[in-house]
Amino acid sequence: MRRVYEPPSPGDGQRVLVDRLWPRGLTKERARVDVWLRDIAPSEELRRWYGHVPERWEEFRRRYHRELDRNPVAVARLRGLIEDGPVTILFGAKDELHNQAVALKEYLER
């Protein structure tokens, strides 16, 4: 996992963006995103409710995991990409510890 604003690394493999919105101020050329899985991102409603407020993190994770349970197609697509080789999950959030990519990784690992 890494912020999409960081430069690509040779070992990234497929670079998969998991944000619903395209990152501000970033061109597609600079981002070097191979796959944009916007459907795996938290719903607009959940994203707005969370608002990157750290005190809401635990509840956000629970709600997002429930959304992922109801979204098996998007989850299967990401799992398929991971099975095909190295994948770097990209996110735009400034907070590298409390964002949807962290919650998504936890979901995939359980």
C-alpha positions as CSV (number, residue, x, y, z in Angstrom):
1,M,0.0,0.0,0.0
2,R,1.1,3.5,-0.7
3,R,-0.2,7.0,-1.4
4,V,-0.9,7.5,-5.0
5,Y,1.0,10.7,-4.8
6,E,4.3,8.9,-4.2
7,P,6.4,8.0,-7.2
8,P,6.0,4.5,-8.6
9,S,8.6,1.9,-7.6
10,P,9.9,-0.9,-9.9
11,G,8.5,-3.6,-7.5
12,D,5.0,-2.1,-7.4
13,G,3.5,-4.7,-9.9
14,Q,0.0,-3.6,-10.8
15,R,-0.9,-0.3,-9.3
16,V,-4.6,-0.4,-8.2
17,L,-6.3,2.8,-7.0
18,V,-9.1,2.0,-4.5
19,D,-10.6,5.6,-4.1
20,R,-14.0,6.5,-5.3
21,L,-12.8,9.9,-6.5
22,W,-9.7,10.6,-8.6
23,P,-7.0,12.2,-6.4
24,R,-6.9,16.0,-6.6
25,G,-4.2,17.6,-8.7
26,L,-2.8,14.3,-10.0
27,T,-2.6,13.5,-13.7
28,K,-3.2,10.0,-15.0
29,E,0.3,10.0,-16.4
30,R,1.9,10.9,-13.1
31,A,-0.2,8.5,-11.1
32,R,0.6,5.5,-13.3
33,V,-2.5,3.7,-12.1
34,D,-3.1,0.3,-13.9
35,V,-6.5,-0.4,-12.5
36,W,-9.0,2.0,-10.9
37,L,-11.4,0.0,-8.7
38,R,-13.7,2.7,-7.7
39,D,-16.5,0.2,-7.0
40,I,-14.5,-1.3,-4.1
41,A,-14.2,2.1,-2.4
42,P,-16.5,3.0,0.5
43,S,-19.9,4.3,-0.6
44,E,-20.3,8.1,-1.0
45,E,-22.5,8.1,2.1
46,L,-19.9,6.3,4.2
47,R,-17.1,8.4,2.9
48,R,-18.8,11.6,3.7
49,W,-19.8,10.4,7.2
50,Y,-16.3,9.3,8.1
51,G,-14.7,12.5,6.8
52,H,-11.3,11.2,8.0
53,V,-12.2,11.9,11.6
54,P,-9.9,9.6,13.6
55,E,-12.5,9.1,16.4
56,R,-14.8,7.5,13.8
57,W,-12.2,5.0,12.6
58,E,-13.4,1.9,14.3
59,E,-17.0,2.4,13.3
60,F,-15.9,3.3,9.8
61,R,-14.0,0.0,9.5
62,R,-17.0,-2.0,10.7
63,R,-19.4,-0.2,8.2
64,Y,-16.9,-0.5,5.3
65,H,-16.4,-4.2,6.0
66,R,-20.1,-4.7,5.8
67,E,-20.2,-2.9,2.5
68,L,-17.4,-5.1,1.2
69,D,-19.4,-8.2,2.3
70,R,-22.2,-6.9,0.1
71,N,-19.9,-6.3,-2.8
72,P,-18.4,-9.7,-3.7
73,V,-17.8,-8.9,-7.4
74,A,-15.4,-6.0,-6.6
75,V,-13.7,-8.0,-3.9
76,A,-13.3,-10.9,-6.2
77,R,-11.8,-8.7,-8.9
78,L,-9.2,-7.3,-6.5
79,R,-8.4,-10.8,-5.2
80,G,-7.9,-12.0,-8.8
81,L,-5.4,-9.2,-9.5
82,I,-3.5,-10.1,-6.3
83,E,-3.4,-13.8,-7.4
84,D,-2.0,-12.8,-10.7
85,G,1.1,-11.2,-9.2
86,P,2.3,-8.2,-7.2
87,V,-0.2,-5.5,-6.5
88,T,0.2,-2.1,-4.9
89,I,-3.0,-0.7,-3.4
90,L,-3.1,3.0,-3.9
91,F,-5.0,5.6,-1.9
92,G,-5.1,9.4,-1.8
93,A,-5.7,10.0,1.9
94,K,-3.1,12.0,3.8
95,D,-3.6,9.8,6.9
96,E,-1.7,6.6,6.1
97,L,-3.0,4.7,9.1
98,H,-6.7,5.5,9.0
99,N,-8.0,5.2,5.4
100,Q,-10.1,2.8,3.3
101,A,-7.0,1.1,1.9
102,V,-5.9,0.0,5.4
103,A,-9.4,-1.2,6.2
104,L,-9.6,-3.0,2.8
105,K,-6.2,-4.7,3.5
106,E,-7.5,-5.9,6.9
107,Y,-10.7,-7.2,5.2
108,L,-8.7,-9.1,2.6
109,E,-6.4,-10.7,5.2
110,R,-9.2,-12.1,7.4
